[in-house]
Amino acid sequence: MGAHAVPTTLFARVLRLVGSARVRALLSLGMVLGVGAVGTLAVWSTSATATSGEFATGSVDIRLDGSEGLVTQPYEFALAPTALLPGNSTAAVIAVQNRGSLPFRYGVSVVGSGSLSSALSVSAMPSGAVSTNGSDKTCTGGTAQTALVPSATSAVMVPNASVGPVAATTGNVNLCIQATLSSDAVTTLQGTQANLTLLFTATGATGA
């Protein structure tokens, strides 16, 4: 062995150190590559949007012979006779019209005022017409729904939303109204008067 020969044990120790350091370096490199791979992973994506558009409400607009029939200015229809006798009837047709954007169904109730109203009964006949026989006028052509005339709260003649649907915008249907003075009206009612108020209630019928 020469004077400058490296001892075997020292050489082995260096190899072990170099080998150990190289392994550690490769492991470290692998870890760096692994982290780098995760950090640079790309995911393709896209997106889309949707909008609802504008919401709008429909309208229900009932008219009676073209009149709005406001509470402050009710529509007056030609029903009242000037000389009604016990047992006699009078009748008139009202055009129920729809000027709203939705079809509707409607109902009618009645309330009376004046001393004669307690002796009256009122009938409503959808799609009815007036038939005249002497001084009598009656509704024909349909099924009448009758109510005695109350003087306080209103009485239902046609249940709400039971007639229709009436087409939107241009719908027009007839309703015949008949008022009959009881044949048992007492003589003290002679020369007295009554006033009838009809309340029409329209309900939008979106499924019509």
Wavefront OBJ file of the C-alpha trace (Angstrom):
o trace
v 0.000 0.000 0.000
v 1.514 3.388 -0.982
v 2.078 6.306 1.324
v -0.869 8.159 -0.181
v -3.256 5.255 -0.383
v -6.671 5.950 1.038
v -7.547 3.594 3.770
v -10.175 1.164 2.764
v -12.345 2.068 5.684
v -12.194 5.763 4.845
v -13.023 5.085 1.143
v -15.919 2.940 2.129
v -17.099 5.667 4.460
v -16.946 8.271 1.626
v -18.853 5.975 -0.710
v -21.426 5.477 1.877
v -21.713 9.218 2.410
v -21.855 9.955 -1.330
v -24.290 7.171 -1.936
v -26.427 8.295 0.928
v -26.391 11.925 -0.226
v -27.279 10.925 -3.824
v -30.241 8.905 -2.675
v -31.430 11.754 -0.569
v -31.009 14.156 -3.466
v -32.992 11.950 -5.802
v -35.719 11.558 -3.229
v -35.753 15.280 -2.732
v -35.950 15.797 -6.487
v -38.787 13.351 -6.694
v -40.626 15.279 -4.019
v -40.030 18.557 -5.844
v -41.259 17.056 -9.100
v -44.258 15.647 -7.346
v -45.153 18.994 -5.830
v -44.454 20.715 -9.108
v -46.747 18.302 -10.945
v -49.626 18.965 -8.582
v -49.051 22.686 -8.678
v -49.123 22.937 -12.480
v -52.072 20.605 -13.145
v -54.542 22.369 -15.541
v -58.348 21.760 -15.471
v -60.389 22.807 -18.509
v -63.686 24.505 -17.607
v -66.386 26.673 -19.093
v -69.568 28.371 -17.850
v -72.992 29.403 -19.072
v -75.661 31.800 -17.803
v -79.455 31.919 -18.045
v -81.839 34.827 -17.532
v -85.541 34.586 -16.725
v -86.660 37.508 -18.851
v -89.204 40.036 -17.639
v -92.013 39.006 -15.313
v -95.432 40.571 -15.978
v -98.759 40.261 -14.192
v -102.069 39.652 -15.901
v -105.134 41.821 -15.371
v -108.783 41.115 -14.597
v -111.124 43.862 -15.838
v -114.881 43.242 -15.730
v -117.270 45.632 -17.461
v -121.062 45.791 -17.488
v -122.438 46.992 -20.833
v -119.165 48.847 -21.283
v -119.310 50.505 -17.858
v -116.684 49.958 -15.178
v -119.477 49.874 -12.583
v -117.464 51.634 -9.910
v -118.741 51.640 -6.332
v -118.841 55.427 -6.478
v -120.596 55.381 -9.845
v -122.508 52.113 -10.312
v -123.920 51.103 -13.647
v -127.698 51.602 -13.868
v -129.473 49.051 -16.016
v -133.051 49.212 -17.297
v -134.798 46.886 -14.865
v -137.068 49.046 -12.721
v -140.717 49.269 -13.886
v -142.970 52.124 -12.789
v -146.091 50.090 -11.948
v -145.137 46.605 -10.699
v -148.082 44.573 -9.357
v -147.987 41.620 -6.928
v -146.947 38.488 -8.811
v -145.443 40.479 -11.710
v -141.869 40.297 -12.891
v -139.516 42.541 -14.756
v -136.282 41.548 -16.455
v -133.277 42.956 -18.296
v -130.087 41.626 -19.836
v -126.650 42.821 -18.761
v -123.649 42.244 -21.019
v -120.788 40.988 -18.847
v -117.549 41.897 -20.600
v -113.884 41.118 -20.087
v -111.359 43.814 -20.999
v -108.444 42.345 -19.069
v -105.551 40.188 -20.245
v -106.747 37.078 -18.361
v -109.931 35.074 -18.824
v -112.171 35.161 -15.755
v -115.059 33.444 -14.018
v -117.585 35.484 -12.101
v -120.312 35.446 -9.495
v -123.127 37.829 -8.479
v -124.661 38.863 -5.177
v -127.547 41.254 -4.457
v -128.554 43.670 -1.735
v -131.651 45.879 -1.613
v -132.780 49.112 -0.068
v -136.231 50.660 0.325
v -139.344 49.207 1.909
v -140.395 47.313 -1.242
v -137.148 45.292 -1.382
v -138.341 42.893 1.352
v -141.094 41.650 -0.978
v -138.817 41.082 -3.964
v -136.928 38.048 -5.180
v -134.207 38.347 -7.798
v -133.005 35.738 -10.281
v -129.876 35.623 -12.396
v -129.738 33.508 -15.552
v -126.386 33.219 -17.377
v -126.846 33.343 -21.169
v -130.552 34.109 -20.669
v -132.797 36.386 -22.712
v -135.873 38.471 -21.889
v -139.327 37.169 -22.768
v -142.277 39.593 -22.668
v -145.869 38.551 -21.937
v -148.130 41.533 -21.442
v -146.730 43.541 -18.542
v -144.575 40.633 -17.449
v -140.932 40.326 -18.418
v -139.100 37.144 -17.483
v -135.763 35.484 -18.182
v -135.703 32.433 -20.441
v -133.136 30.202 -22.104
v -131.106 29.089 -19.121
v -131.123 27.991 -15.488
v -132.137 30.734 -13.074
v -130.520 31.117 -9.666
v -132.776 33.010 -7.280
v -132.257 34.893 -4.029
v -134.562 36.846 -1.759
v -133.447 40.440 -1.516
v -131.828 41.237 1.842
v -131.688 44.794 3.122
v -128.491 44.559 5.158
v -125.792 42.176 3.941
v -125.765 40.909 0.375
v -127.177 37.544 -0.677
v -125.394 35.348 -3.213
v -127.334 34.668 -6.396
v -124.545 33.241 -8.513
v -121.696 31.655 -6.500
v -118.328 33.272 -7.019
v -116.333 31.953 -9.984
v -119.186 29.663 -11.047
v -119.885 31.274 -14.440
v -117.344 31.327 -17.242
v -114.674 31.433 -18.310
v -115.187 34.712 -20.134
v -112.469 35.139 -22.752
v -109.739 37.723 -22.219
v -109.780 41.152 -23.874
v -112.949 40.813 -25.961
v -115.104 38.328 -24.004
v -118.819 39.176 -23.878
v -121.580 37.075 -22.279
v -125.170 37.871 -21.341
v -126.673 37.647 -17.885
v -130.432 38.028 -17.549
v -131.663 39.567 -14.283
v -135.275 39.120 -13.205
v -137.010 40.767 -10.243
v -140.384 39.414 -9.048
v -142.765 41.060 -6.596
v -144.292 38.492 -4.266
v -147.932 37.704 -4.927
v -148.388 37.995 -1.150
v -147.124 41.574 -1.014
v -149.216 43.507 1.539
v -151.281 46.518 0.486
v -149.182 48.849 2.607
v -146.429 48.425 0.021
v -148.456 50.268 -2.599
v -146.585 53.307 -3.904
v -143.318 52.245 -2.250
v -139.953 51.783 -3.895
v -136.889 49.588 -3.864
v -133.385 49.802 -5.204
v -131.322 46.739 -6.056
v -127.527 46.680 -6.074
v -125.795 43.812 -7.833
v -122.168 43.059 -7.006
v -120.229 41.240 -9.715
v -116.996 39.548 -8.630
v -114.570 38.386 -11.320
v -111.760 35.920 -10.586
v -108.899 35.311 -13.005
v -109.030 31.851 -14.581
v -105.465 31.162 -15.710
v -106.167 27.533 -16.546
v -109.112 28.315 -18.805
l 1 2 3 4 5 6 7 8 9 10 11 12 13 14 15 16 17 18 19 20 21 22 23 24 25 26 27 28 29 30 31 32 33 34 35 36 37 38 39 40 41 42 43 44 45 46 47 48 49 50 51 52 53 54 55 56 57 58 59 60 61 62 63 64 65 66 67 68 69 70 71 72 73 74 75 76 77 78 79 80 81 82 83 84 85 86 87 88 89 90 91 92 93 94 95 96 97 98 99 100 101 102 103 104 105 106 107 108 109 110 111 112 113 114 115 116 117 118 119 120 121 122 123 124 125 126 127 128 129 130 131 132 133 134 135 136 137 138 139 140 141 142 143 144 145 146 147 148 149 150 151 152 153 154 155 156 157 158 159 160 161 162 163 164 165 166 167 168 169 170 171 172 173 174 175 176 177 178 179 180 181 182 183 184 185 186 187 188 189 190 191 192 193 194 195 196 197 198 199 200 201 202 203 204 205 206 207 208
